[in-house]
Amino acid sequence: TWPYLQSKLTVFFAAGGVLLLALIQIVREVGGKVKKADPTAEEGEIEDDIPLGLYFREALWVIAFVLGIYFFGFFPSILVFGIVYMLKHETKLRQAVAVGAGTAVVTYLLFTGILDMRLWEGLVFRALS
C-alpha cells in the first residue's frame, strides 16, 4: 500500500538531504569559504590551505565503513566503526564506546523496530546462518 511504501521511502529522502548538505559543506571547505577555527585568526579571515590529504584520509574511513557493512553488516560495522573512528580522533574510550553503541542502538530501533526493515547482515553472517 502507498502509506507503507511512503514510510519506507522517507528514510531515503532524508538520507539524500543529508548527503546534499554534506556535499555543499565539502565544496565550501575545498573552495576556501569556511572561516578558520583558529582563535588567533582575524575576524572574517578565510582558510585556503586545507591539505588535500586530509580529504583523502577521511574518504578512506568512508570506504572502510562501506566495506565493513558489506562484509559484516550494518549493526556490527556501526558499532566498531564508531568506536575506532572516535578513538583515532583522540576521544576517550568511554565516550567512543557510548557513541558507537548508542548509534548502533538508535539505528536498530529506527530501522528494525519502527520501520520494520531488515538491514543487510553482511556476507560473513549470511554465510554463517
N, C-alpha and C positions, 0 to 999 in steps of 0.2 A: 504494500500500500504506500501511497505517497507520503503520509506523515512519518512512517517508519524509515523510508528511504531518505527523507529530508533530514531526519535526526542523524543518520549516518553520514550524510554529506556535509553537515555543519562543521565537523571536525576538519575536513579537507579545506573548506573555505577559510576557516580560522588559521590553519597552517599556511595557506597561501598568503594571507595578510602578514603573518609573522615573517615569512621568507621575503616578502616585498620590502618590509621595513628594514630587515637586516641588509638587504641589497642596497637600499638607499643609504644606510649608515656606512657601509663599506665604501661606496662611491664617494661619499662626503669625506671619509678619512683619507682615502687614497688621493683624492683631489685636493687635499690640504685645506678644507674648510672647517676643521674642528679646532677649537681653542686648545692651547696647551693645558695640561693638568698640572704643570709645574707651578708651584706657588710663587716662584720668583719671576714668572713671566708677566709681562706688562699686560694691562687691560686691552683686549682686542687683538693680541698677538696671535698669529696663525701658525700652526705647526705644519711644516712642509718637509720634514726629514724623517718620516716614518720608514723604518727599514723594511724592504720588501720581504726579507727572510722571515720576519715576524708573521706575515700573512701566510707564507708557505708552511711554517711550523703549525699554525692553527689549522690550516687545511689538512695537514697530516693527522691531526687529532680527529677531525670530522671523518676522514677516510677510515681511520682505525675504528671509530664508533660504528660506522656503517658496516664494516666487515665483522665487527663483534656481533651486531644484530643478525647478520646473515648466518653466521656460524653458531651462535649461542642463543639467539632470540632476544626479544625486547627487554624483558624484565631483568635477567642477569646482566645484560650489557649496560642498561641504565644504571644499575647499582654499581658495578665495577668501574664503569667509565666516570661516573660522578665522583667516586672516591679517589681514583687515580689522578684524574684531571685536577681536582682541587688540591691534592697533596703536592703535585708538581708545581702548582701555582702558590705554594707557601701558605696553605691553610692548615690549621690544626687538625689532627686526626679525628678528634671527637666531632668537630664541625663538619668535616668531609664525610664521615660516615652518616651523620644525621641528614645532611642534604642528599647524599646518594640514596639512602634508604627511603627518605621522605619522597623524593622524586619518583622512585620505583613504586611506592605505595599509592601515591596520587595517580600515577599513570595506570596502575592496575585497577583502582577504584573507578576511574573515569571510563576507561575503555571496556573493561570486563564487567564491572558492576553496573554502571549507568547505561552505557551504550550497547551492552551485550555483544561486544565484538570479540572475536578470537584473534589475538595478535600472533604474529609469526613466532614459533617456538624455536627456530634455528635448526640447522642441519644436524647438529650433534644430538640434540634432544629428540628430534624427529626420528633419527636412526635408532635411538635407544628405546623408543616406545613402540 
